[in-house]
């Protein structure tokens, strides 16, 4: 583990992780996002893409050689074995690249954004866990609107994530994202102040923070 404090940011799909991460980024914190890494490792020419094509067939890429992400998503959320096969191809590469980017961080602490922090066995990459939480009904509404998908697929996507109870059980800090978007900056700033004290050695630990949104 590098000397830089690493906070793992996680939460259910459509809970608002990207919104919260952006608030920390505006405060000067280095953000390493697993979703960004996941896209980078399947760019044309990358070994992971070649393995995905071998497993799922040439029709999974478009005429430009790029992964048809929506098509692949529909396949893996309808077939547990397919999802497991995809994770076997991508997760080791995502983990290695997350660690590399984390170790290159220059800010006082680093925020590692990992949706499947438990299921992907990446929790050992972080020192502290911040969970962005929202009720499942809120997630459903956001997800269906954001991705233009039906309720059935939205439910399957939520079910494939870490269970809400598991996330909350491992959380050091919880930010409840159900209020206005403008409140997120204030909530992130409150967490940031504590993380800076921890990263700079002003305190040995922080009491758990539970911030309503």
VEXDREN-2710 file (C-alpha; in Angstrom, 1 decimal):
% VEXDREN-2710
k/r/px/py/pz
1/UNK/0.0/0.0/0.0
2/UNK/1.4/3.4/-0.9
3/UNK/1.9/6.1/1.7
4/UNK/-0.9/8.2/0.2
5/UNK/-4.2/7.7/1.9
6/UNK/-6.7/5.9/-0.4
7/UNK/-10.4/6.4/0.1
8/UNK/-12.6/3.9/-1.7
9/UNK/-15.8/5.5/-3.0
10/UNK/-18.5/2.9/-3.7
11/UNK/-22.3/2.7/-4.0
12/UNK/-25.1/1.1/-5.9
13/UNK/-25.6/1.9/-9.6
14/UNK/-27.2/5.3/-10.1
15/UNK/-26.6/6.2/-6.5
16/UNK/-24.6/9.3/-7.5
17/UNK/-21.0/8.2/-7.3
18/UNK/-19.9/10.2/-10.3
19/UNK/-21.5/13.3/-8.9
20/UNK/-19.8/12.9/-5.6
21/UNK/-16.4/12.1/-7.2
22/UNK/-16.7/15.3/-9.3
23/UNK/-17.2/17.3/-6.1
24/UNK/-14.0/15.8/-4.6
25/UNK/-12.1/16.4/-7.9
26/UNK/-13.0/20.1/-7.7
27/UNK/-11.4/20.1/-4.3
28/UNK/-8.1/19.0/-5.9
29/UNK/-8.4/15.3/-5.0
30/UNK/-7.0/12.7/-7.5
31/UNK/-9.8/10.5/-8.8
32/UNK/-9.2/7.0/-10.1
33/UNK/-12.4/5.6/-11.5
34/UNK/-12.9/1.9/-12.2
35/UNK/-15.5/2.6/-14.8
36/UNK/-13.0/4.8/-16.8
37/UNK/-10.4/2.1/-16.4
38/UNK/-12.9/-0.5/-17.6
39/UNK/-13.5/1.5/-20.8
40/UNK/-9.8/2.1/-21.4
41/UNK/-8.8/-1.6/-21.2
42/UNK/-11.3/-2.6/-23.9
43/UNK/-10.2/0.0/-26.4
44/UNK/-9.3/-1.4/-29.9
45/UNK/-6.0/-3.1/-29.8
46/UNK/-6.2/-3.9/-26.1
47/UNK/-5.7/-7.6/-25.1
48/UNK/-8.9/-7.6/-23.1
49/UNK/-11.0/-6.7/-26.1
50/UNK/-9.4/-9.6/-28.1
51/UNK/-10.4/-12.0/-25.3
52/UNK/-13.9/-10.6/-25.2
53/UNK/-14.3/-11.1/-28.9
54/UNK/-13.0/-14.6/-28.6
55/UNK/-15.6/-15.4/-25.8
56/UNK/-18.6/-13.5/-27.2
57/UNK/-18.0/-13.4/-30.9
58/UNK/-17.1/-10.9/-33.5
59/UNK/-20.6/-9.4/-33.5
60/UNK/-19.8/-7.8/-30.1
61/UNK/-17.7/-5.1/-31.9
62/UNK/-18.9/-2.5/-34.4
63/UNK/-17.5/-1.9/-37.9
64/UNK/-14.8/0.4/-36.3
65/UNK/-13.6/-2.4/-34.0
66/UNK/-15.1/-0.8/-30.9
67/UNK/-17.0/-2.8/-28.2
68/UNK/-20.7/-2.6/-28.4
69/UNK/-21.1/-2.0/-24.7
70/UNK/-24.9/-1.9/-24.6
71/UNK/-25.1/-5.2/-26.5
72/UNK/-22.6/-6.8/-24.1
73/UNK/-24.4/-5.4/-21.1
74/UNK/-27.7/-7.0/-22.2
75/UNK/-25.9/-10.4/-22.6
76/UNK/-24.1/-10.4/-19.3
77/UNK/-27.1/-9.2/-17.2
78/UNK/-29.2/-12.1/-18.6
79/UNK/-26.6/-14.8/-18.1
80/UNK/-24.6/-15.2/-14.9
81/UNK/-22.0/-17.4/-16.5
82/UNK/-21.4/-14.8/-19.2
83/UNK/-21.0/-12.1/-16.6
84/UNK/-18.5/-14.3/-14.7
85/UNK/-16.5/-14.9/-17.9
86/UNK/-16.4/-11.2/-18.6
87/UNK/-15.3/-10.4/-15.1
88/UNK/-12.6/-13.0/-15.4
89/UNK/-11.2/-11.2/-18.4
90/UNK/-11.6/-7.6/-17.1
91/UNK/-11.2/-7.6/-13.3
92/UNK/-7.6/-8.5/-13.1
93/UNK/-6.6/-5.9/-15.6
94/UNK/-8.9/-3.3/-13.9
95/UNK/-7.3/-4.0/-10.6
96/UNK/-3.7/-3.7/-11.9
97/UNK/-4.5/-0.4/-13.6
98/UNK/-6.3/1.0/-10.6
99/UNK/-3.3/0.2/-8.4
100/UNK/-1.0/1.8/-10.9
101/UNK/-3.0/5.0/-11.2
102/UNK/-3.5/5.1/-7.4
103/UNK/0.2/4.9/-6.8
104/UNK/0.9/7.8/-9.2
105/UNK/-1.5/10.1/-7.3
106/UNK/0.0/13.5/-6.3
107/UNK/-2.8/14.9/-4.1
108/UNK/-2.8/14.5/-0.3
109/UNK/-5.1/11.5/-0.7
110/UNK/-6.6/9.6/-3.6
111/UNK/-10.3/8.6/-4.2
112/UNK/-10.7/5.2/-5.8
113/UNK/-14.2/4.9/-7.3
114/UNK/-15.1/1.2/-7.5
115/UNK/-18.8/0.2/-7.8
116/UNK/-18.1/-3.5/-7.0
117/UNK/-15.7/-3.0/-4.1
118/UNK/-16.8/-6.2/-2.3
119/UNK/-17.6/-8.6/-5.2
120/UNK/-14.4/-7.6/-7.2
121/UNK/-12.2/-8.2/-4.1
122/UNK/-10.6/-4.8/-4.5
123/UNK/-11.2/-3.6/-1.0
124/UNK/-7.6/-4.2/-0.1
125/UNK/-6.6/-1.4/-2.4
126/UNK/-8.1/1.2/-0.1
127/UNK/-7.7/2.4/3.5
128/UNK/-11.1/3.8/4.1
129/UNK/-14.6/3.2/2.5
130/UNK/-17.1/6.0/1.7
131/UNK/-20.5/4.7/0.5
132/UNK/-22.8/6.9/-1.5
133/UNK/-26.2/5.6/-0.6
134/UNK/-29.7/5.9/-2.0
135/UNK/-32.9/3.8/-1.6
136/UNK/-33.4/1.2/-4.3
137/UNK/-36.5/2.9/-5.6
138/UNK/-34.5/6.0/-6.2
139/UNK/-31.8/4.0/-8.0
140/UNK/-34.5/2.4/-10.2
141/UNK/-35.9/5.7/-11.2
142/UNK/-32.5/7.2/-12.0
143/UNK/-31.3/4.2/-13.8
144/UNK/-34.3/3.8/-16.1
145/UNK/-34.2/7.5/-16.9
146/UNK/-30.5/7.7/-17.4
147/UNK/-29.9/4.6/-19.5
148/UNK/-33.4/4.5/-21.2
149/UNK/-33.9/0.9/-20.1
150/UNK/-37.0/-1.0/-18.9
151/UNK/-37.7/-2.0/-15.3
152/UNK/-36.7/-5.6/-15.7
153/UNK/-33.1/-4.8/-16.9
154/UNK/-32.8/-2.1/-14.2
155/UNK/-33.6/-4.7/-11.5
156/UNK/-31.2/-7.2/-12.9
157/UNK/-28.4/-4.6/-13.0
158/UNK/-29.1/-3.6/-9.4
159/UNK/-29.2/-7.2/-8.3
160/UNK/-25.7/-7.8/-9.9
161/UNK/-24.2/-5.2/-7.7
162/UNK/-22.9/-5.5/-4.1
163/UNK/-25.9/-5.8/-1.8
164/UNK/-26.9/-2.5/-0.2
165/UNK/-26.5/-4.1/3.3
166/UNK/-23.0/-5.3/2.4
167/UNK/-21.9/-1.9/1.3
168/UNK/-23.3/-0.2/4.4
169/UNK/-21.7/-2.8/6.7
170/UNK/-18.2/-2.1/5.3
171/UNK/-18.6/1.6/5.2
172/UNK/-16.5/3.9/7.3
173/UNK/-18.5/6.9/6.0
174/UNK/-21.9/7.2/4.4
175/UNK/-23.2/10.0/2.2
176/UNK/-26.9/9.7/1.5
177/UNK/-27.6/11.2/-1.9
178/UNK/-31.3/11.9/-2.0
179/UNK/-31.3/15.7/-1.6
180/UNK/-30.7/18.5/-4.2
181/UNK/-27.6/18.2/-6.3
182/UNK/-26.3/21.5/-4.9
183/UNK/-25.9/19.9/-1.4
184/UNK/-23.3/17.4/-2.7
185/UNK/-20.5/20.0/-2.8
186/UNK/-21.1/20.9/0.9
187/UNK/-21.2/17.2/2.0
188/UNK/-18.0/16.4/0.0
189/UNK/-16.3/19.4/1.6
190/UNK/-17.1/18.1/5.1
191/UNK/-15.7/14.7/4.3
192/UNK/-12.7/16.3/2.5
193/UNK/-11.8/18.2/5.7
194/UNK/-11.6/15.0/7.7
195/UNK/-9.7/13.1/5.1
196/UNK/-7.1/15.8/4.8
197/UNK/-6.5/15.7/8.6
198/UNK/-6.1/12.0/8.4
199/UNK/-3.8/12.1/5.3
200/UNK/-1.6/14.8/6.8
201/UNK/-1.2/12.9/10.1
202/UNK/-3.1/15.4/12.2
203/UNK/-5.3/12.5/13.5
204/UNK/-4.7/8.8/13.7
205/UNK/-8.3/7.9/12.8
206/UNK/-11.7/9.6/12.1
207/UNK/-15.0/8.7/13.7
208/UNK/-17.5/7.3/11.1
209/UNK/-19.3/10.1/9.3
210/UNK/-23.0/9.7/8.3
211/UNK/-24.1/12.7/6.1
212/UNK/-27.7/13.0/5.0
213/UNK/-28.4/14.5/1.6
END
